[in-house]
Amino acid sequence: MKFQSIYTPSPPAFSATVESISSASLRSFHVPNHSPLPRHSRTLIVSNVQTEAKPPAPTSSDKKSSLLVEHDAPTHPLKSTKKPATVQTFKTQTSKKVPTSQALAALFCNTVDDIINNFIEKPLKPSVDPRFVLAGNFAPVRETPRTECLNIRGTLPTCLNGVYIRNGPNPSHLPKSSYHSFDGDGMLHALRIRNGRATFSSRFVQTNKFVGEGNAGGPLMPNVFAGFHGVAGIARGALFSARIALGLFNPLHGYGLANTSLLFFDNKLMALGESDVPYIVRVTESGDLETVGRYDFEGRLFMGMTAHPKIDPETGELFAFRYGPVAPFLNFFRVAPSGEKEPDVGISSLHQLSFIHDFAITRKFAIFPDTQIVAKPLEIVAGEGSMIGYDGSKVARLGIIPRYATDDSEIKWVDVPGFNFFHSLNAWDEGDEIVLVAPNASPVEHVLENQHLVHPMVEEVRINLGTGKVRRKCLCSKPLEFGAVNQGFIGKKNRYAYMSLGAPLPKIAGVVKLDFESKSCDCEVASRVYENGCFGSEPFFVPRSSDLNAVEDDGYVVSYTHNERSGVSEFVVMDAQSPTLEIVASVELPVRVPYGFHGLFVSEKELANADF
């Protein structure tokens, strides 16, 4: 199609550079001067694309606190009479002076850390080597304050008045050694749209970990997915315990990354990561982002929460879970539309900690995967392997529990060999059956270490609750993951999904639309493959109307893309009903946006009602 330029000023000039990690480039990150590079000596190559004009440095008023501050966050006097939510915030140190004993303790721990990285760590595999993991558009970027987007093509639909935010890992400190693509600090990339105009900002989520490491000038916590390997992993665990004992870090105030997804619930916008409780984020009037603080549902949420909770669009309830290393390994819970969390339902029939990243709900049930990716602490003790890995002897299964169960006596486990899902699309009740649609990660043993070898295929799984019989059908043979459906259909029968096409994964080559009711072998009914050298993020569906009775696919599919040849990142808007997912509008972003995880659109009405 032909695009009509709305704004005439020329776009900012972009310059692509390839930087090796030298003393000059190290100063771009918060790496302490005393820390040498790892002995694995090949140069780390990262690609960095930035505008000619550098964003202004944050002022002291932008900084948060390293000390725990518990307070009632302000609410708009006309919006709610409900008691303000209690949050925890963390402040940066305003003075570099620290007690001598604490400085000596930090120096000792940093020295031990260097010894682990340089003399105990084995040569790094490509899957955890930052020279490979942080190459190209996976390389970290700095924060970007609110910046106007000058180059808009086409016309932005009025239903997109609001903000699109995508979360993802972005390490604030250059990794000293092993690093996994899941391990970076959470950074939010937000595009604020108002009446055809757009502004962009990128901000770190000010978690306890992020602020504490900023004060320390370098990493304090081992990387969860990459740091616990073999003898070096045991040593890092012991060192982290020492830092806690010496008062250098307090994990009771949170240790998560908030780097995975976002949630708008109870008039609160939250950044999520399953290793911690949510962090409330504010979208300012100008379109910038601020972290309000850590939120545990008034003390009712312990340790963490899934990054993929589900909101029932009809009841307004939130359903979620947390999992952890102590039995019961899985805890399911519900939050009322008013924000009051109900007690956890411990699933004691799950006898081993497995990697449960997502789940699904119907109008009656919740469905949990017990996957073949499990905790393997004995391999760490033996000095080999990782804390999390593949168990080929285990049979994957699904657990089905009533949504309003008060204990786990009613849960039913059904074996589904070889079916491991980490992101669900939807589920619904259909007579005596439960229907679940999700991409099956296969071969699952490569999910954490060699993602490019995984070929996830979307499957429909039907479970007869009376007989226990399971029927499975492949809906599309293409490598599809990171999908979205119309959020108004969560928990009830729907027809369409919009999936990321692996290029291979973790890169995304385009978007594929599936029709679950298609009679053909593959349910693909529309697709858009990006131009050569251009890759995207997970798509998100925005309906044209807020009417729950509107046509399911009447709306737009939005995503961030990055062209690796030109160095330009864009926000693209696709017509969800077009057979080619036609791009009807795009916004050139003022800075590079690295590839990331999950996004969310928050409407203008929701922003107006937000408590923060």
C-alpha distance (Angstrom), angle and dihedral (degrees) to the residues before:
residue distance angle dihedral
M1 . . .
K2 3.79 . .
F3 3.77 117.7 .
Q4 3.75 123.9 -144.9
S5 3.78 116.0 -146.9
I6 3.78 112.2 -129.0
Y7 3.79 96.6 -171.7
T8 3.76 123.1 41.7
P9 3.83 104.0 -159.7
S10 3.78 113.8 108.1
P11 3.82 115.9 -102.4
P12 3.78 118.0 -105.2
A13 3.77 113.9 -83.8
F14 3.78 113.5 -104.4
S15 3.76 125.6 -151.8
A16 3.78 121.3 -167.9
T17 3.76 116.5 -149.8
V18 3.77 134.2 178.7
E19 3.77 110.6 -144.6
S20 3.77 128.6 -165.9
I21 3.75 117.1 -153.0
S22 3.78 104.3 -96.8
S23 3.79 130.4 146.7
A24 3.81 89.0 -85.0
S25 3.79 96.6 51.2
L26 3.80 91.8 42.8
R27 3.77 88.5 64.5
S28 3.81 87.7 64.9
F29 3.80 87.6 70.7
H30 3.79 131.9 48.8
V31 3.80 96.0 -104.3
P32 3.81 115.6 150.9
N33 3.79 114.3 -118.5
H34 3.78 93.4 -128.7
S35 3.81 93.8 60.5
P36 3.81 115.2 93.7
L37 3.77 121.8 -152.4
P38 3.81 116.4 -97.1
R39 3.76 117.5 -85.9
H40 3.83 90.4 -115.3
S41 3.73 88.1 98.8
R42 3.80 110.7 -165.2
T43 3.77 111.4 118.6
L44 3.79 116.3 -99.2
I45 3.81 107.5 -126.1
V46 3.77 118.1 -157.8
S47 3.76 128.6 174.0
N48 3.76 116.8 -135.2
V49 3.80 125.7 -173.1
Q50 3.77 118.3 -174.9
T51 3.76 140.7 156.6
E52 3.77 121.4 -99.9
A53 3.78 90.8 -113.0
K54 3.80 111.0 67.2
P55 3.81 117.7 -139.1
P56 3.80 112.5 -104.3
A57 3.78 116.5 -97.0
P58 3.80 114.2 -101.0
T59 3.77 115.3 -97.0
S60 3.75 124.9 -130.5
S61 3.79 89.1 -100.4
D62 3.82 89.9 60.8
K63 3.80 93.5 56.0
K64 3.77 124.5 96.2
S65 3.81 129.5 -142.6
S66 3.86 131.7 -92.1
L67 3.77 91.0 -154.2
L68 3.76 119.2 79.2
V69 3.79 110.5 -105.5
E70 3.78 118.6 -175.1
H71 3.78 114.1 -163.7
D72 3.77 145.3 143.0
A73 3.79 108.7 -95.1
P74 3.81 114.0 -131.9
T75 3.76 121.0 -100.6
H76 3.79 130.2 -161.8
P77 3.84 108.0 -97.5
L78 3.80 92.2 -134.4
K79 3.78 98.4 44.5
S80 3.77 106.2 61.7
T81 3.79 142.9 3.0
K82 3.79 90.9 -161.2
K83 3.80 118.2 115.8
P84 3.81 110.3 -89.9
A85 3.80 115.7 -102.6
T86 3.79 118.2 -103.3
V87 3.80 113.8 -124.9
Q88 3.80 137.0 175.4
T89 3.78 120.3 -130.2
F90 3.79 130.7 -173.3
K91 3.80 127.4 -145.4
T92 3.76 132.6 -148.9
Q93 3.76 117.8 -120.1
T94 3.79 110.7 -97.3
S95 3.81 91.0 -161.6
K96 3.79 128.6 48.5
K97 3.83 90.3 -148.4
V98 3.80 111.8 109.8
P99 3.80 130.1 170.5
T100 3.81 113.1 -82.3
S101 3.80 92.1 -121.5
Q102 3.80 92.0 54.0
A103 3.81 92.0 45.9
L104 3.80 90.8 52.0
A105 3.81 91.2 47.5
A106 3.80 90.4 51.4
L107 3.81 91.7 47.9
F108 3.81 91.0 50.8
C109 3.81 92.9 48.9
N110 3.80 92.5 46.6
T111 3.80 90.6 51.0
V112 3.81 91.2 51.4
D113 3.81 89.0 47.7
D114 3.81 90.1 54.4
I115 3.81 90.7 49.8
I116 3.82 91.0 52.3
N117 3.80 92.7 48.8
N118 3.81 96.5 44.3
F119 3.80 104.7 34.3
I120 3.82 110.5 18.5
E121 3.81 103.4 35.7
K122 3.78 113.0 91.8
P123 3.83 120.0 -131.3
L124 3.77 107.3 -68.7
K125 3.78 124.3 -107.0
P126 3.81 114.9 -129.9
S127 3.82 90.7 -110.5
V128 3.82 90.6 64.9
D129 3.79 100.9 25.8
P130 3.84 109.4 110.2
R131 3.81 90.3 -149.2
F132 3.80 87.0 69.6
V133 3.81 103.7 23.6
L134 3.82 92.8 52.9
A135 3.80 97.0 41.7
G136 3.80 125.2 122.8
N137 3.79 116.1 -12.8
F138 3.80 91.3 -6.1
A139 3.81 87.6 71.9
P140 3.82 115.7 113.3
V141 3.80 123.4 -101.0
R142 3.79 134.9 -156.3
E143 3.79 124.9 -110.6
T144 3.80 116.1 -82.2
P145 3.81 118.9 -151.9
R146 3.78 119.3 -144.5
T147 3.81 107.8 -52.9
E148 3.79 127.6 177.3
C149 3.80 116.4 -119.2
L150 3.78 106.9 -133.0
N151 3.78 102.6 -176.7
I152 3.83 114.3 65.8
R153 3.79 121.3 161.3
G154 3.76 122.2 -161.6
T155 3.79 122.7 -0.9
L156 3.80 122.1 -58.8
P157 3.84 108.6 -131.7
T158 3.80 115.9 -114.7
C159 3.82 90.7 -123.3
L160 3.81 86.5 68.7
N161 3.80 92.5 65.5
G162 3.78 99.2 125.7
V163 3.79 132.7 51.0
Y164 3.79 133.6 -55.8
I165 3.81 111.8 -155.5
R166 3.78 127.1 -176.5
N167 3.80 123.4 -166.8
G168 3.78 126.8 -151.5
P169 3.81 146.6 145.3
N170 3.80 117.2 -76.8
P171 3.83 115.5 164.3
S172 3.79 111.9 -134.3
H173 3.81 90.4 -160.6
L174 3.76 126.6 45.5
P175 3.83 106.7 -106.7
K176 3.78 112.5 -107.5
S177 3.79 91.9 -153.5
S178 3.82 137.5 -21.8
Y179 3.79 117.5 19.1
H180 3.79 131.6 177.1
S181 3.79 123.8 -156.3
F182 3.84 88.8 -116.2
D183 3.82 93.8 56.4
G184 3.83 105.0 75.0
D185 3.79 127.1 110.5
G186 3.78 115.1 -94.8
M187 3.80 115.3 -94.5
L188 3.79 123.4 -177.7
H189 3.80 120.2 -148.5
A190 3.81 109.5 -162.3
L191 3.79 131.6 -171.1
R192 3.81 111.9 -166.6
I193 3.82 113.1 -159.0
R194 3.79 125.3 -165.3
N195 3.78 123.3 169.6
G196 3.78 95.9 -32.0
R197 3.81 96.5 -40.9
A198 3.79 124.6 104.0
T199 3.81 139.6 -161.4
F200 3.79 127.5 -171.6
S201 3.81 134.8 -151.2
S202 3.81 137.5 168.7
R203 3.79 121.9 -158.2
F204 3.80 137.1 170.2
V205 3.78 116.9 -119.5
Q206 3.80 103.3 -112.9
T207 3.80 97.3 -130.1
N208 3.79 124.3 167.4
K209 3.80 88.4 -105.2
F210 3.80 94.5 48.8
V211 3.81 95.0 48.5
G212 3.81 94.0 41.1
E213 3.80 92.1 51.8
G214 3.77 90.4 45.4
N215 3.80 89.3 56.1
A216 3.79 91.1 46.8
G217 3.81 92.8 48.0
G218 3.81 93.7 -126.8
P219 3.81 146.9 29.1
L220 3.80 119.1 -43.3
M221 3.80 100.5 173.0
P222 3.80 127.7 60.3
N223 3.79 114.5 -115.4
V224 3.81 105.2 -99.0
F225 3.81 98.1 -142.8
A226 3.81 99.3 33.6
G227 3.80 106.6 23.2
F228 3.79 101.6 64.7
H229 3.79 102.4 70.0
G230 3.81 123.1 130.2
V231 3.79 123.1 -48.9
A232 3.80 91.8 -20.8
G233 3.80 88.7 57.3
I234 3.81 91.7 53.2
A235 3.80 90.0 49.0
R236 3.81 91.5 49.9
G237 3.79 91.2 50.5
A238 3.81 90.3 52.0
L239 3.80 91.3 47.4
F240 3.79 92.1 50.5
S241 3.81 89.3 51.5
A242 3.80 88.5 51.7
R243 3.81 91.6 51.9
I244 3.80 89.5 52.4
A245 3.82 92.2 48.2
L246 3.81 90.8 48.8
G247 3.79 92.0 51.8
L248 3.81 96.1 -112.3
F249 3.80 94.0 123.7
N250 3.80 134.8 15.2
P251 3.83 112.0 -153.6
L252 3.81 91.2 -175.2
H253 3.79 86.8 77.2
G254 3.79 91.6 55.1
Y255 3.77 136.8 -70.7
G256 3.80 102.9 -164.8
L257 3.78 131.4 113.6
A258 3.83 102.6 -135.2
N259 3.81 85.5 -147.2
T260 3.81 105.1 129.9
S261 3.80 117.5 66.7
L262 3.81 147.1 -25.7
L263 3.79 136.7 -114.4
F264 3.79 133.4 -163.3
F265 3.80 108.5 -160.6
D266 3.80 135.7 142.4
N267 3.83 87.8 9.0
K268 3.80 89.9 -60.6
L269 3.79 127.8 118.4
M270 3.80 110.4 -146.5
A271 3.80 136.0 -173.9
L272 3.80 111.2 -142.1
G273 3.78 139.2 -156.2
E274 3.79 120.2 161.0
S275 3.82 95.1 -128.0
D276 3.82 92.2 67.6
V277 3.79 143.4 23.9
P278 3.83 118.6 -87.4
Y279 3.80 124.5 -75.0
I280 3.79 115.9 -141.4
V281 3.79 114.1 -131.1
R282 3.80 128.7 -164.8
V283 3.80 126.7 -146.8
T284 3.80 104.9 -148.4
E285 3.77 123.9 -138.5
S286 3.80 89.3 -104.0
G287 3.81 92.1 52.2
D288 3.80 99.5 -103.0
L289 3.81 124.0 128.7
E290 3.81 130.1 -118.7
T291 3.80 130.9 -179.3
V292 3.81 109.5 -127.4
G293 3.79 97.2 -173.1
R294 3.78 150.9 -86.8
Y295 3.81 113.7 -49.4
D296 3.82 125.5 -160.6
F297 3.81 99.9 173.0
E298 3.81 92.4 -97.5
G299 3.79 94.4 -48.8
R300 3.82 95.2 -48.9
L301 3.82 96.8 106.9
F302 3.79 116.8 74.7
M303 3.82 125.6 -159.0
G304 3.79 103.1 -29.9
M305 3.78 151.7 -16.1
T306 3.77 134.5 -141.5
A307 3.79 116.8 -92.3
H308 3.83 87.5 -134.3
P309 3.81 109.3 59.0
K310 3.79 117.9 162.7
I311 3.80 127.3 -130.1
D312 3.79 116.0 -156.0
P313 3.83 102.2 -135.0
E314 3.80 92.3 -151.1
T315 3.83 101.9 45.7
G316 3.81 98.2 27.1
E317 3.81 90.9 -133.6
L318 3.79 122.3 142.8
F319 3.81 119.1 -137.0
A320 3.78 119.7 -165.8
F321 3.79 145.4 144.5
R322 3.76 143.0 -152.9
Y323 3.76 130.0 -149.5
G324 3.76 132.2 -165.7
P325 3.80 148.5 157.7
V326 3.82 96.5 -82.2
A327 3.83 124.8 74.5
P328 2.93 127.2 -71.7
F329 3.79 81.9 51.7
L330 3.82 92.4 -170.7
N331 3.81 126.2 45.5
F332 3.81 122.2 -175.4
F333 3.80 122.8 -161.5
R334 3.79 145.6 167.1
V335 3.80 131.0 -138.5
A336 3.81 120.1 -155.0
P337 3.83 118.3 -126.4
S338 3.81 87.1 -105.4
G339 3.81 89.9 62.0
E340 3.82 98.7 -105.2
K341 3.79 110.7 139.8
E342 3.80 119.3 -140.5
P343 3.85 120.9 -140.2
D344 3.80 118.7 -79.2
V345 3.79 120.0 -97.0
G346 3.79 105.5 -141.1
I347 3.83 114.3 -144.3
S348 3.80 99.7 -144.6
S349 3.82 92.6 170.9
L350 3.83 88.8 73.1
H351 3.80 99.0 89.1
Q352 3.80 99.5 -178.6
L353 3.78 134.3 42.7
S354 3.79 108.3 -109.0
F355 3.80 131.0 175.2
I356 3.82 102.9 -93.5
H357 3.77 105.5 172.7
D358 3.81 100.6 160.8
F359 3.80 142.1 8.1
A360 3.81 139.0 -174.7
I361 3.79 138.2 -124.8
T362 3.78 135.8 -152.6
R363 3.80 126.5 -171.6
K364 3.81 88.4 -86.5
F365 3.80 109.3 22.4
A366 3.79 148.3 36.7
I367 3.81 119.1 -138.1
F368 3.80 123.1 -152.5
P369 3.81 128.9 -172.4
D370 3.79 119.4 -135.4
T371 3.80 96.3 -158.9
Q372 3.78 134.8 -165.1
I373 3.81 90.7 -114.5
V374 3.80 103.7 93.9
A375 3.79 143.5 163.7
K376 3.83 110.6 -88.7
P377 3.81 106.8 -173.3
L378 3.81 93.9 159.1
E379 3.79 91.0 64.2
I380 3.79 88.7 56.9
V381 3.81 91.5 49.5
A382 3.80 89.8 49.4
G383 3.80 88.7 54.9
E384 3.80 96.0 -114.4
G385 3.78 136.2 92.4
S386 3.78 133.2 9.3
M387 3.79 135.0 -62.7
I388 3.82 89.1 -115.3
G389 3.78 122.2 40.4
Y390 3.79 150.8 132.3
D391 3.81 123.4 -63.6
G392 3.79 108.7 -161.8
S393 3.81 93.0 -176.0
K394 3.78 93.2 61.3
V395 3.82 122.7 92.2
A396 3.79 113.4 -136.9
R397 3.79 114.4 -125.6
L398 3.79 143.1 175.1
G399 3.79 125.8 -125.8
I400 3.82 118.1 -148.9
I401 3.80 119.8 -164.7
P402 3.83 131.5 168.3
R403 3.80 111.3 -100.0
Y404 3.80 92.7 -123.5
A405 3.79 98.8 41.1
T406 3.79 114.9 141.1
D407 3.80 94.4 -159.2
D408 3.78 137.0 12.6
S409 3.81 97.1 -103.1
E410 3.81 90.9 106.4
I411 3.80 98.3 49.2
K412 3.80 116.0 119.1
W413 3.80 122.0 -158.6
V414 3.79 118.3 -152.8
D415 3.81 123.0 -170.3
V416 3.81 113.2 -126.4
P417 3.83 104.1 175.2
G418 3.79 114.6 -142.7
F419 3.81 94.9 3.7
N420 3.81 110.6 125.4
F421 3.77 117.0 161.7
F422 3.79 124.6 -178.5
H423 3.82 97.5 173.9
S424 3.78 122.3 36.3
L425 3.79 124.2 -155.3
N426 3.80 100.9 -162.0
A427 3.78 145.6 -49.2
W428 3.78 136.0 -154.7
D429 3.81 144.5 175.6
E430 3.79 117.4 -102.2
G431 3.81 114.2 177.4
D432 3.80 108.4 -63.8
E433 3.78 91.0 -14.6
I434 3.75 137.3 84.5
V435 3.80 114.5 -145.8
L436 3.80 118.7 -154.0
V437 3.83 124.6 -175.9
A438 3.80 117.9 -166.3
P439 3.81 141.0 135.3
N440 3.79 111.1 -97.2
A441 3.82 111.8 -138.5
S442 3.81 107.7 -134.9
P443 2.95 131.3 -152.4
V444 3.79 84.3 21.9
E445 3.81 95.4 -169.3
H446 3.81 89.4 76.4
V447 3.81 97.4 52.2
L448 3.80 95.3 101.8
E449 3.79 104.7 28.4
N450 3.81 110.0 26.1
Q451 3.77 106.6 24.4
H452 3.80 92.3 165.5
L453 3.82 88.3 67.9
V454 3.82 93.5 56.3
H455 3.82 116.4 99.7
P456 3.83 105.2 -169.7
M457 3.80 114.3 -165.6
V458 3.80 124.2 -167.2
E459 3.81 111.9 -114.9
E460 3.78 135.5 -173.3
V461 3.81 111.4 -141.1
R462 3.81 119.3 -166.5
I463 3.81 118.5 -166.1
N464 3.80 121.0 -169.4
L465 3.79 105.8 -146.5
G466 3.79 92.7 -158.7
T467 3.79 100.2 50.2
G468 3.79 100.9 20.4
K469 3.80 89.5 -128.7
V470 3.80 115.7 153.8
R471 3.81 124.9 -153.2
R472 3.79 122.1 -172.2
K473 3.80 131.8 -167.0
C474 3.79 129.8 -178.9
L475 3.81 109.1 -131.0
C476 3.80 97.6 -171.6
S477 3.80 132.8 8.6
K478 3.82 95.2 -152.9
P479 3.84 119.6 102.4
L480 3.81 99.4 -96.4
E481 3.81 129.4 168.6
F482 3.82 140.4 140.4
G483 3.80 96.5 52.8
A484 3.77 138.8 173.2
V485 3.79 137.8 -153.9
N486 3.79 132.8 -172.1
Q487 3.83 101.3 -73.9
G488 3.80 89.9 -142.1
F489 3.82 88.2 71.1
I490 3.81 99.4 52.6
G491 3.81 109.0 136.5
K492 3.79 95.8 11.0
K493 3.78 134.4 79.5
N494 3.77 113.4 -71.0
R495 3.77 135.7 171.8
Y496 3.81 111.3 -151.3
A497 3.79 138.8 57.1
Y498 3.81 132.5 176.6
M499 3.79 113.3 -144.0
S500 3.80 137.4 -169.4
L501 3.81 113.1 -117.4
G502 3.81 111.4 -137.0
A503 3.80 115.8 -124.5
P504 3.10 73.4 -167.0
L505 3.79 107.0 -55.2
P506 2.95 137.3 -65.4
K507 3.81 82.9 40.1
I508 3.80 117.6 67.6
A509 3.81 119.5 -143.1
G510 3.80 98.6 -174.1
V511 3.80 148.4 -48.3
V512 3.82 128.6 -70.8
K513 3.80 123.3 -163.9
L514 3.81 116.2 -147.2
D515 3.80 128.0 -159.3
F516 3.82 109.0 -157.0
E517 3.81 89.9 -160.9
S518 3.79 94.5 55.1
K519 3.81 114.1 126.1
S520 3.80 94.4 -149.8
C521 3.81 123.7 97.5
D522 3.79 90.8 -106.5
C523 3.79 117.8 41.3
E524 3.81 94.7 -146.4
V525 3.82 110.6 130.7
A526 3.82 101.7 162.8
S527 3.77 139.1 10.8
R528 3.77 144.7 174.3
V529 3.79 121.9 -157.4
Y530 3.78 113.2 -164.3
E531 3.79 120.1 -123.8
N532 3.78 120.0 -84.6
G533 3.81 111.2 -68.0
C534 3.80 93.5 15.3
F535 3.80 122.0 113.1
G536 3.77 133.7 178.6
S537 3.78 147.5 -154.0
E538 3.78 131.3 -117.0
P539 3.83 111.8 -56.1
F540 3.79 121.6 -121.5
F541 3.81 125.8 -158.2
V542 3.82 118.7 -134.0
P543 3.84 114.8 -172.1
R544 3.77 118.6 -134.9
S545 3.81 89.8 -133.7
S546 3.81 133.7 32.3
D547 3.82 89.4 -139.2
L548 3.81 107.6 119.6
N549 3.82 88.8 -148.8
A550 3.81 93.4 57.7
V551 3.82 120.9 116.7
E552 3.79 107.7 -76.5
D553 3.81 98.6 -124.6
D554 3.81 97.6 36.8
G555 3.77 99.9 119.5
Y556 3.78 145.2 51.7
V557 3.77 138.4 -64.9
V558 3.81 112.9 -139.7
S559 3.80 132.4 -170.8
Y560 3.77 144.8 150.3
T561 3.80 117.6 -107.8
H562 3.79 133.8 -172.2
N563 3.79 127.0 -155.5
E564 3.79 107.3 -147.7
R565 3.80 92.5 -164.0
S566 3.80 98.1 52.9
G567 3.80 97.1 26.8
V568 3.82 91.3 -129.8
S569 3.80 123.6 139.0
E570 3.80 120.2 -158.1
F571 3.78 143.1 -176.8
V572 3.80 107.9 -131.7
V573 3.81 129.0 -162.1
M574 3.82 117.6 -157.1
D575 3.80 128.7 -169.2
A576 3.81 103.0 -116.0
Q577 3.82 93.1 -153.4
S578 3.80 95.8 49.7
P579 3.84 115.5 106.4
T580 3.80 87.4 -134.2
L581 3.83 96.3 37.2
E582 3.78 86.2 -118.2
I583 3.81 116.0 -145.3
V584 3.81 105.6 -121.4
A585 3.80 97.4 175.3
S586 3.78 141.0 4.5
V587 3.78 136.0 -172.0
E588 3.79 121.2 -150.7
L589 3.79 107.6 -137.4
P590 3.81 120.7 -136.1
V591 3.82 94.4 -129.5
R592 3.77 139.5 25.7
V593 3.81 115.0 -81.3
P594 3.82 112.1 -154.4
Y595 3.79 121.4 -138.9
G596 3.79 111.9 -86.6
F597 3.77 147.0 156.8
H598 3.81 131.7 -89.0
G599 3.78 133.7 -3.7
L600 3.80 139.9 -163.2
F601 3.79 136.7 -160.5
V602 3.80 117.2 -141.8
S603 3.79 115.5 -166.7
E604 3.80 126.7 -132.3
K605 3.80 89.6 -109.5
E606 3.80 91.9 53.1
L607 3.80 91.4 48.0
A608 3.81 90.0 51.3
N609 3.82 90.1 53.7
A610 3.81 95.7 44.6
D611 3.80 114.3 124.6
F612 3.82 93.3 -140.3
